[in-house]
Amino acid sequence: MQNRYQGKTITIIGLGTTGLSCVNFFADKNANVRVIDTRANPAGKDKLPKNVPLHTGGLNVDWLLSSDLIVISPGLALATPEIQQAISAGVEVVGDIELFCREATAPIIAITGSNGKSTVTSLTTEMAKQAGIKVGMGGNIGVPALSLLKEDYQLYVLELSSFQLETTYSLKAKSATVLNVTEDHMDRYNNSLEAYRQAKLRIYNNAEHIIVNGEDLKTYPDQAVTSMVRFAENDAEYHLSQGILFSGEEPIITEKEMRLTGRHNVMNALASIALAEKAGVAKEGIVKALKSYTGLDHRFQPVPTHDGVRWINDSKATNVGSTVAALQGLKVEGTLYLLLGGDGKGADFSELQPLINQPNIICYCFGRDGKQLAELTNQSVLLETMQEAIEQIRPQLKAGDMVLLSPACASLDQFPNFEVRGKVFAELAQGEES
């Protein structure tokens, strides 16, 4: 493949795992690489080759303006004034997914959405594996996409965030989906759900097969396309009927045979079936995966205890739509103690109001936006931290109750990430069993 980067000055913004994958990508391309990170002491600094210049603590405008190419971290908005200055000066700005798409030769399954994308990405990958395909999974999950180029994969499955899609232009997915569109990252999109949606819809550009959520019109492309299929409970090519998941007229699997449970996971399974089938994955592999796949850590994950109480770690519910999905159709024998809070990223929480104003639900709210969440219901308790909430809940618990961490918020106000939040919840759940 022709080396389009030889002798070019490449500025990578953002270090960490993804930034280092970009540095490694350019290592054998004889490009002049340098790195900017706005943090004073960025993660990955110790792994950066000594010959790569590093500027920390802010953006270096001189470096930006003298670049042939800027590779921007998804965490930094294109609207940042210094980036806009570089774009106006004619400097090309892309993300790591764009670099990957320019190099990848195997088909790509591309997945985005406000909720469920990690489950669908990992489940679709498992379907391909069970079908005997050498498949690489990455992007916004697992490993950075560029790291996948080191292996000779037959298929790629990428989870893509709206931030990553903003700077991606060369994606030509074999099958692509926007699973759903609900408010998230409104702080980034100036409270415009439409701007966020448009970023998501970029995944359909040049896609061979477009898979939409038949229950969410916001996932449909703005222009009519012939290659579109739908997944939904009813009235869709991929649907559920009498407890059986169908592809058209063909039964695939019964709900009871699946390890995943809950209506939201039926939708995730239908989306995965559609993505896999349209990418040529054999039915046998699809069925095997659905029978064995148990889901992701921190996504409606039961915590083993011996107190007769169901403790559920749904720490990955970092936005309102994800918590709504967890609550819809949820059956609890006793009282549901719901842990809400963290950094809401500017979201509107009102969609939760009808779901949590139930006689058997008590909300324990904490963190930066805890007060806002507590105001949604009279049956709420406002505290500083999750630990304080669990300390107050524990003496009230009886067999048949559920304690559900489904915060509807990001964790970064009080935890390094949602994984740590979920781990702490599990430790607290198992801490003082009766």
KAJO-V853128 format. One record per helix or strand. SS is the DSSP state (H for helix, E for strand). FROM is the first residue (numbers start at 1). LEN is the number of residues. If there is no record, write none. Layout:
# KAJO-V853128
{{SS FROM LEN} {SS FROM LEN}}
This chain:
# KAJO-V853128
{{E 9 5} {H 16 12} {E 32 6} {H 45 3} {E 53 4} {H 61 5} {E 69 4} {H 81 8} {E 92 3} {H 96 8} {E 107 6} {H 117 14} {E 135 5} {E 143 1} {H 145 6} {E 155 5} {H 162 5} {E 175 4} {H 193 12} {E 209 5} {H 217 3} {E 228 4} {E 238 4} {E 244 4} {E 250 5} {H 255 3} {H 263 16} {H 283 10} {E 301 3} {E 310 4} {H 320 8} {E 336 6} {E 343 1} {H 350 7} {E 361 6} {H 370 5} {E 380 3} {H 386 9} {E 402 4} {E 410 1} {H 418 12}}
